[in-house]
Amino acid sequence: MQKWKTNSLKWILATGLAVTAVLPNLYASPASAATVNTTQGSIVAETVKKLPKVQVIATGGTMAGQSVDATSFTNYKAGTLLIEDMVKSLPNKDKIAEVSTYQFGNSGSSAYTMQQLYELSLKVDEALKTQDGVVVTTGTDTMEEIAYFLDLTVRSPKPVVITGSMRPWTVIGTDAPANLYNAIKLAASGKTKYFGTVLMLNDEFHAARDVTKSNSYRTDTFVTPEIGALGYIDGDVISVYRAPFRALKPATSWATPFDLTKISKSDLAKVEIAYSYQDAGAGAISGYVSTGAKGIVTAGTGAGGISKAMSEERKAAIEKGVIFVTTTRTGSGSNYSSGEGIIAGGNLNAAHARVMLLLSLSFSKDFETIKGWFETYGYGQIELNK
């Protein structure tokens, strides 16, 4: 009897220690689960990894382009191939994510209206109800604007990665498959949760608010002037070196005021960009106002200056209730010019400032409210607790 108790105690202690060793693994990660088997008095922990779910939402662009032949780098038809076929051809994707696809459209990026971007944003949020991350593929021509629109409107804090390519899928040396694979990898990693939308090409990723296209053909076209990329992807290593300001906010205040479920796509305001240059005429501003523009972004010289004719026409437009945002055409740097009816664009470029003003005017007509949104969500400055 005593011998049985002793052996039983040894077995309980042994198995108890084994269970204790297994328990931490049970809660180690939401992407893993553990099962316990007993064989001849021993407990074996088997960890079964659950892959994150990533949906690729495709809108076309060069990535989906069909070239005339295998060496036609610039002669191709964008938005031809289907995303389902492109994803199927990616090797080893089953090692990084459970990937699904949705064909939202198949056109060049410049072909999409703001109303269609409204629908795209809602689709992204719908997908994120069941997915761990979303990849949006699009053309690079207006990718930075599409990315910033999603950045300001998607409500879910889960990773959203926008990608494309500078060469069509069907030419030698194409960057398309690598960009798509790495975008899926980045979204699946969860490392950009609360970052908003990030843009990923050429093994690096950037904040949607800051990034811009800098070259018409080079594969390293996307840059973030002055500040630099958020991080890099080198094989299996994803390195994050900085974070957008919204990633530092508590989860309760992460989202912007621009909840598209609160408005219809017909409520999206008409906003234009007026480019200044030597002796620029007033026609651009007067023309935009006459066709219903509620806001105008000026891309000015130097620190945001505009010609005398444009300045006089701007004053007349402000008297009619049009709101202006000042930016610089230089490609980098900040703008601090503000006044009655005029909001400083900070270091937003003209294209990004237009997206910000368009959404702001779609949700409010009050100048001070819109100015406040620019000073918080628009400027993107980090405020550390003192």
Summary of the structure (lengths in Angstrom):
residues: 386
radius of gyration: 25.6
end to end distance: 69.8
largest distance: 105.8
contacts: 1272
relative contact order: 0.09
helix: 36%
strand: 24%
